[in-house]
Amino acid sequence: MKRAMDNAEQIADWNGALGRRWAELQRDLDAMIMPFGRAALDAAAPSPGQRVLDIGCGCGETSIQLARQVGKTGAVVGVDVSRPMLAVARARLASGPLAQLAQLSFREADASAAKLPAGNDLLFSCFGVMFFQHPAVAFGQMRKWLRPGGRCVFVCWRKPRDNAWAMTPLMAARQAMKITPAAADPLAPGPFAFADEERLTGILVDAGFGDIAVQRFDAAVVLGATPRVAAENAAGFGPVSRLLREVGAAHLPILLDAMEQALGPLAAADGRVSLPGSTWIASATNPG
Ligand SMILES: C[S@@+](CC[C@H](N)C(=O)[O-])C[C@H]1O[C@@H](n2cnc3c(N)ncnc32)[C@H](O)[C@@H]1O
């Protein structure tokens, strides 16, 4: 039997520098990601009164949107392993207009192993399900939380080469460090783990889902208001943040200069750097 322990490395990352950066950059990241999150929310279209799980909910933006959609008679639980990100999500709920969302709660748990109540109508995720060591096992477990006929809808990144927002800064950073990357394992847990459509479909089939549909959705990712801000954002998350961890923070100024130079010619007249992003929106049904 494969165990939750298998996700230990990812759980440590999302509770370490990576999770803290996502928590700090919550507003910027929400702005970058939400065009894709909105497309997934449109595909999921939860109705008032429904019970929803938001897997890998992070700082809670899509959980909040889902809670508004299901209304007071529904229930949304955001599930995540990252304490710093859940702290932001909970703080957003603690005051102001969001304090009214009594139907929304957050839970710290590894979604591949958590014990959650069954009978949910929707399993949703915005870029939060590509980090499992054994994805088919994890999806098989999560499927049991759905009622028969309940749906799973999530958005995940397609191939790196179709995601210039990630690859353009990464290539500039690698060049600056004179790094030729070792061939990466495309199946390893991480943002691009579900890039291959056949693999993605296979995982859902193996997990026991039916009625599987995978649709491409592309949109621009606004990396920053200026090339410098875009470079700083690229260094804060995504593949460059991993590279920075490998080469050491002392190299940050060199990487920032290299990325700023590469992004400069791509900026719009107002300075904004906005690059192509490409995703899959997957949906599937629990046959029961
Ligand atoms: C790329 S972030 C996306 C966060 C959020 N959905 C958003 O759109 O901003 C991925 C999220 O998945 C969470 N995650 C990774 N592995 C997980 C696991 N095994 N169980 C639950 N959440 C997990 C991370 O902690 C992180 O919050």
The ligand as an ORCA input file, in Angstrom:
! r2SCAN-3c Opt
* xyz 0 1
  C       0.704     25.826     -7.181
  S       0.002     25.914     -5.599
  C      -1.659     26.344     -5.980
  C      -2.379     26.970     -4.831
  C      -3.782     27.514     -5.124
  N      -4.688     26.497     -5.570
  C      -3.731     28.654     -6.087
  O      -4.304     28.543     -7.159
  O      -3.112     29.677     -5.760
  C      -0.117     24.199     -5.190
  C      -0.757     23.910     -3.857
  O      -0.897     22.495     -3.688
  C      -0.618     22.187     -2.338
  N      -0.274     20.753     -2.212
  C       0.847     20.123     -2.640
  N       0.803     18.810     -2.307
  C      -0.371     18.615     -1.654
  C      -0.997     17.470     -1.047
  N      -0.403     16.261     -1.064
  N      -2.210     17.624     -0.456
  C      -2.819     18.844     -0.431
  N      -2.266     19.958     -0.985
  C      -1.069     19.850     -1.587
  C       0.514     23.139     -1.984
  O       0.710     23.282     -0.609
  C       0.057     24.416     -2.676
  O      -0.756     25.187     -1.844
*
